[in-house]
Amino acid sequence: MWNSIKSVASLLASYGFLMVANAMFGTLLGLRSKLEGFSTEVTGVIMAGFFIGMLLGAVYAVRVVASAGHIRSFAAFASLMSVAVLAHVLIINPIAWLFLRALAGFCMAGMVMIVESWLNERSTNATRGQVLSLYMITNYLGAGSGQFLLTVANPDSFQLFSVASIIFSVALVPILLTRATAPKPSAPERMKFRDLVRISPVGVAGTLVSGLANSAINSMGPIFAASVGLSLGQISTFMASILLGGMLLQFPVGRLSDRFDRRTILIGSALAAALASGGILWAATGHHVLALFIFCLIYGGFCYTIYPMSSAQVNDLADQNRLVQVSAGLLLAYGTGASIGPIIASQIMGQVGPNGLFYYVIGCTLILAMVTVVRVIQRPSGKKKAEFLPLGSLGSSSKQLYSNVARETVKDDGKGEGNDS
């Protein structure tokens, strides 16, 4: 396993810095929007711009990666992110911010696509859940750390925007200096969305719901926290607790999903997230701050594992030569949910108050649980897990051999339909 970690260490380091900056800036922009006097509904639309950009990136960024390669594409996207951050504070206008958020989302989609396809290229069906759990641990460790950087200056100042821009630039260093061999650029063709759904309907549904719920929390969570009376420091802790919970349970849940039917674990995570959301509402209403942070940990621990489990489920059954296209398709599903999540949540909050955010999340997670239960009943799992092989020890010839074995396993399962369809 240590060889596996070493083979992707530079990649994860770059991604970690990226998430520190992105999470810090996302929360900062929500707070700054409130300080600028933007309404909750307008703020929701601005924050949704990021995910609209992700949706476009899932469609078009694959062409950039195919033509320029993984490393140079990552550098280009990170540089544009750094520019977009500074432009926000130079042009304080909701329409301009909407377009800048869309640009940032496009770049983020490209970088996530690069990281996920690279990790999936280095993993097997037997280890994919654990590898992606390390990826998500890096995600939430970075994002949680980024929340605490908000306290180094006032949100109405220029300094925090500069800090975010600097960290985006630092994210370039590890991946540009890596000795690891990047995956070969694949054909720029996109996978049709219906083909992705045919591979794993539950995996796509989980990715979609993850976008719907997580984008709403990431975008509107600071506004919810401010509306229930939390201080700036408590708002940072509120958001960091959710992300910390997501980090703590990534590896245990990833191991469980490698050992058992991923769909069964997905059902449990969705139900636990719904229950934790109810706990957050109870604690916020009663001003039980410690209990609120505990329920945030539980919520993040389960809701934020939905995406990697769903991604692993799809990649288990996908053609190993089309992992970039699969990653783009999953980002399309995530981006579709994420682009409308903040808008729907902000409208509900505008009608029923701040608690509407978690009413919305409860609805999303319960629907996913019900859909997955139906699919498990209709198509019991018949997938055989592949034998464990250390990722770092796989040479090019053995990786090709393993891809052939994995494809034969998929065929044995009815081309993916017997496991999760």
C-alpha positions in Angstrom: 0.0 0.0 0.0 2.9 2.3 0.7 4.1 1.9 -2.9 0.6 2.9 -4.0 0.7 6.1 -1.9 4.2 7.0 -3.2 3.1 6.6 -6.8 0.4 9.3 -6.4 1.9 11.4 -3.6 2.8 14.4 -5.8 -0.6 14.3 -7.4 -2.4 14.2 -4.1 -0.2 17.0 -2.7 -1.1 19.3 -5.6 -4.8 18.4 -5.2 -4.5 19.1 -1.4 -3.3 22.7 -2.0 -6.0 23.1 -4.6 -8.7 22.1 -2.1 -7.3 24.4 0.6 -7.6 27.4 -1.7 -10.9 26.4 -3.2 -12.7 25.7 0.0 -11.4 28.9 1.6 -12.4 30.9 -1.3 -15.9 29.4 -1.6 -16.8 30.2 2.0 -15.1 33.7 1.7 -17.3 34.5 -1.4 -20.5 33.5 0.4 -19.6 35.7 3.4 -18.4 38.6 1.1 -21.7 38.4 -0.9 -23.6 38.9 2.4 -21.4 41.9 3.3 -21.9 43.4 -0.1 -25.7 43.3 0.5 -26.6 40.6 -2.1 -29.8 38.7 -1.3 -29.8 35.1 -0.4 -31.3 34.2 -3.8 -28.7 36.2 -5.7 -25.9 34.6 -3.7 -27.3 31.2 -4.5 -27.2 32.0 -8.2 -23.7 33.3 -8.0 -22.5 30.2 -6.1 -24.3 28.0 -8.6 -22.2 29.6 -11.3 -19.2 27.5 -10.1 -21.1 24.3 -10.7 -22.4 25.5 -14.1 -18.8 26.0 -15.0 -18.1 22.4 -13.8 -20.8 21.2 -16.0 -19.3 22.9 -19.0 -15.9 21.6 -18.0 -17.1 18.1 -17.8 -18.1 18.4 -21.5 -15.2 20.4 -23.0 -12.2 20.2 -20.7 -11.6 16.6 -21.8 -10.5 18.0 -25.2 -7.8 20.1 -23.4 -6.5 17.1 -21.5 -6.5 15.0 -24.7 -4.5 17.5 -26.6 -2.1 19.0 -23.9 -1.7 16.0 -21.6 -2.5 15.7 -17.8 0.3 17.8 -16.3 0.3 20.8 -18.7 -3.5 20.9 -18.6 -3.5 20.9 -14.8 -1.0 23.8 -14.8 -3.1 25.8 -17.2 -6.3 25.3 -15.2 -4.7 26.2 -11.9 -3.2 29.4 -13.3 -6.6 30.5 -14.5 -8.1 29.7 -11.1 -5.5 32.0 -9.5 -6.4 34.8 -11.9 -10.2 34.4 -11.4 -9.8 34.7 -7.6 -8.2 38.1 -7.8 -10.6 39.3 -10.5 -13.5 38.9 -8.0 -12.2 41.6 -5.7 -11.4 43.9 -8.6 -14.9 43.7 -10.1 -17.6 43.7 -7.3 -20.7 43.0 -9.3 -23.0 40.0 -9.1 -23.1 39.4 -12.8 -19.3 39.5 -13.1 -19.0 37.2 -10.1 -21.3 34.7 -11.8 -19.1 34.5 -14.9 -15.9 34.4 -12.8 -17.4 31.6 -10.7 -18.3 29.7 -13.9 -14.7 30.1 -15.1 -13.4 28.7 -11.8 -15.8 25.8 -12.0 -14.7 25.0 -15.5 -11.0 24.9 -14.4 -11.9 22.8 -11.3 -13.7 20.3 -13.5 -10.6 19.9 -15.6 -8.4 19.4 -12.6 -10.7 17.0 -10.9 -11.0 15.0 -14.2 -7.2 14.9 -14.4 -6.7 13.7 -10.8 -9.5 11.1 -10.8 -8.5 9.6 -14.2 -4.9 9.4 -13.0 -5.9 7.7 -9.8 -8.2 5.3 -11.5 -5.5 4.4 -14.0 -3.3 3.4 -11.1 -5.9 1.4 -9.2 -7.7 -2.0 -9.6 -11.2 -3.1 -8.7 -9.9 -4.6 -5.4 -8.3 -1.3 -4.3 -10.2 1.4 -6.0 -12.4 2.2 -3.0 -9.3 2.6 -0.8 -7.4 4.7 -3.4 -10.4 7.0 -3.9 -10.8 7.2 -0.1 -7.2 8.6 0.1 -8.2 11.1 -2.6 -11.2 12.1 -0.6 -9.3 12.3 2.6 -6.9 14.7 0.9 -10.0 16.6 -0.4 -11.5 17.1 2.9 -8.3 17.6 4.9 -7.4 20.4 2.5 -10.9 21.9 2.5 -11.2 21.7 6.2 -7.9 23.4 6.7 -8.9 26.1 4.2 -11.9 27.1 6.4 -9.6 28.2 9.2 -7.6 30.5 7.0 -10.7 32.8 7.0 -9.6 34.0 10.4 -6.3 35.5 9.3 -8.1 38.7 7.9 -11.5 40.3 7.6 -13.8 39.0 4.8 -14.3 42.6 3.6 -10.6 43.0 2.9 -8.3 42.2 -0.1 -5.9 40.0 1.9 -8.0 36.8 1.9 -8.4 36.9 -1.9 -4.6 37.2 -2.2 -4.0 34.3 0.1 -6.4 32.1 -1.9 -4.7 33.1 -5.2 -1.2 32.3 -3.8 -2.3 28.8 -2.7 -3.8 28.1 -6.1 -0.4 28.9 -7.6 1.5 26.8 -5.0 -0.7 23.8 -6.1 1.2 23.8 -9.4 4.6 22.9 -7.8 4.2 19.2 -6.7 2.7 18.0 -10.0 5.1 20.0 -12.2 8.1 18.4 -10.3 6.7 14.9 -10.1 8.7 12.0 -11.5 5.6 9.9 -11.9 4.5 9.1 -15.4 1.2 10.7 -16.3 -1.4 8.6 -18.1 -1.3 8.7 -21.9 -3.7 11.2 -23.4 -6.8 9.4 -24.6 -9.0 10.1 -27.6 -10.9 13.4 -27.1 -14.3 11.7 -27.7 -16.9 12.0 -25.0 -18.8 9.1 -23.5 -22.5 9.4 -24.1 -24.4 9.9 -20.9 -26.8 7.1 -21.5 -23.8 4.7 -21.9 -22.6 5.8 -18.5 -26.1 5.2 -17.0 -26.2 1.8 -18.6 -22.9 0.9 -16.9 -24.2 1.8 -13.4 -27.5 3.6 -12.8 -27.0 3.7 -9.1 -23.4 5.0 -9.5 -24.7 7.9 -11.7 -27.6 8.6 -9.3 -25.3 8.7 -6.3 -23.0 11.1 -8.2 -25.9 13.3 -9.1 -27.3 13.4 -5.6 -23.8 14.1 -4.2 -23.7 17.2 -6.4 -27.2 18.3 -5.4 -26.5 18.0 -1.7 -22.8 18.9 -1.4 -22.9 22.0 -3.5 -25.8 23.3 -1.5 -24.0 22.8 1.8 -20.7 24.2 0.5 -22.4 27.3 -1.0 -25.2 28.0 1.4 -23.8 26.4 4.6 -22.0 29.6 5.7 -25.2 31.6 5.2 -27.2 29.0 7.2 -24.6 29.2 10.0 -24.6 33.0 10.0 -28.5 33.0 10.0 -28.7 30.8 13.1 -26.4 33.2 15.0 -22.9 31.6 14.8 -19.9 33.9 15.0 -17.2 34.0 12.3 -15.0 31.6 14.2 -18.0 29.3 14.8 -19.0 29.5 11.1 -15.4 28.3 10.2 -15.8 25.4 12.7 -19.2 24.6 11.4 -17.9 24.1 7.8 -14.7 22.5 8.9 -16.6 20.0 11.1 -18.5 18.8 8.0 -15.4 18.4 6.0 -13.5 16.8 8.9 -16.2 14.2 9.2 -16.0 13.5 5.5 -12.3 12.9 5.9 -12.4 10.7 9.0 -14.8 8.1 7.5 -13.4 8.0 3.9 -11.0 5.1 4.4 -13.3 3.0 6.7 -16.2 3.3 4.3 -13.9 2.8 1.3 -12.7 -0.5 2.8 -16.3 -1.6 3.5 -17.3 -0.8 0.0 -14.4 -2.9 -1.4 -15.4 -5.9 0.8 -19.2 -5.8 0.3 -21.7 -4.6 -2.3 -21.0 -0.9 -2.7 -24.7 -0.3 -3.1 -25.5 -1.6 0.3 -23.0 0.7 1.9 -24.3 3.6 -0.2 -27.8 3.0 1.3 -26.5 3.1 4.8 -24.5 6.3 4.1 -27.5 8.1 2.6 -29.8 7.2 5.5 -27.2 8.2 8.1 -26.7 11.6 6.3 -30.5 12.2 6.5 -30.6 11.4 10.2 -27.6 13.6 10.9 -29.2 16.5 9.0 -32.2 16.2 11.3 -29.8 16.4 14.2 -28.2 19.5 12.8 -31.7 21.2 12.6 -32.4 20.2 16.2 -29.1 21.5 17.5 -29.3 24.7 15.6 -32.8 25.4 16.7 -31.9 24.8 20.3 -28.6 26.7 20.1 -26.7 23.6 21.2 -23.4 24.5 19.6 -21.3 21.5 20.7 -24.1 19.1 19.6 -24.3 21.0 16.3 -20.6 20.4 15.5 -20.9 16.8 16.4 -23.9 16.3 14.1 -21.9 18.1 11.4 -19.1 15.6 11.8 -21.6 12.7 11.4 -23.2 14.3 8.4 -19.9 14.9 6.6 -18.7 11.5 7.4 -21.6 9.8 5.6 -22.9 12.3 3.0 -19.4 13.1 1.7 -18.6 9.4 1.1 -21.4 9.1 -1.4 -19.4 10.5 -4.3 -16.3 8.3 -4.1 -18.5 5.2 -3.6 -20.6 6.1 -6.6 -17.4 6.8 -8.6 -15.8 3.5 -7.6 -19.0 1.6 -8.5 -19.0 3.0 -12.1 -15.2 2.6 -12.6 -15.4 -1.0 -11.4 -17.5 -1.8 -14.5 -16.1 0.7 -17.0 -13.7 0.0 -19.9 -10.3 0.7 -18.3 -9.1 2.4 -21.5 -11.8 5.1 -21.2 -11.3 6.3 -17.7 -10.9 10.0 -18.7 -14.2 9.8 -20.5 -15.8 8.0 -17.5 -14.4 10.7 -15.2 -15.9 13.4 -17.5 -19.2 11.7 -17.5 -19.3 11.5 -13.7 -18.4 15.2 -13.5 -21.3 15.9 -15.9 -23.6 14.1 -13.5 -22.1 15.8 -10.5 -22.0 19.2 -12.2 -25.7 18.9 -13.3 -26.7 18.3 -9.6 -24.2 20.9 -8.3 -25.3 23.6 -10.7 -28.9 23.5 -9.6 -28.4 22.5 -5.9 -27.5 26.0 -4.5 -30.4 27.6 -6.5 -33.0 25.1 -5.2 -31.6 25.3 -1.7 -31.5 29.1 -1.7 -35.1 29.3 -3.0 -36.3 26.9 -0.2 -34.3 29.0 2.4 -35.9 32.1 1.1 -39.4 30.6 1.6 -39.1 28.7 4.9 -35.9 30.2 6.5 -32.4 28.9 7.0 -33.6 25.4 8.0 -34.8 24.9 4.5 -31.2 24.0 3.5 -31.3 20.8 5.5 -34.9 20.0 4.6 -33.6 20.0 1.1 -30.6 17.7 1.9 -32.8 15.3 3.8 -35.0 15.0 0.7 -32.0 14.4 -1.6 -30.5 11.6 0.5 -33.7 9.8 1.2 -34.5 9.7 -2.5 -31.1 8.2 -3.2 -31.6 5.6 -0.5 -35.0 4.6 -1.9 -33.7 4.4 -5.5 -30.7 2.2 -4.5 -32.9 -0.1 -2.5 -35.1 -0.7 -5.5 -32.1 -1.4 -7.7 -30.6 -3.9 -5.2 -33.9 -5.7 -5.0 -34.2 -5.8 -8.8 -30.6 -6.8 -9.5 -28.7 -8.5 -6.6 -25.0 -8.2 -6.8 -23.1 -10.7 -8.8 -19.8 -8.9 -9.2 -16.5 -10.6 -8.4 -13.9 -8.5 -6.7 -10.5 -8.7 -8.4 -7.4 -10.0 -6.6 -5.4 -7.4 -4.7 -2.3 -6.1 -6.5 -0.1 -3.3 -5.1 -0.6 -0.3 -7.4 3.0 0.7 -7.4 4.2 -2.7 -8.5 2.1 -2.9 -11.7 4.3 -2.6 -14.8 2.8 -1.5 -18.1 2.4 -5.1 -19.3 0.8 -6.3 -16.1 -1.6 -3.3 -16.1 -2.7 -4.3 -19.6 -3.2 -7.9 -18.5 -5.2 -6.7 -15.5 -7.4 -4.5 -17.7 -8.2 -7.6 -19.8 -9.1 -9.6 -16.7 -11.3 -6.7 -15.4 -13.1 -6.5 -18.7 -13.7 -10.2 -18.6 -15.1 -9.9 -15.1 -17.5 -7.2 -16.4 -18.6 -9.5 -19.2 -19.3 -12.2 -16.7 -21.6 -9.8 -14.8 -23.7 -9.2 -17.8 -21.6 -6.2 -19.0 -22.3 -4.3 -15.7 -26.0 -4.9 -15.7 -25.9 -7.8 -13.3 -24.2 -5.8 -10.5 -25.7 -2.4 -10.4 -27.8 -1.5 -13.4 
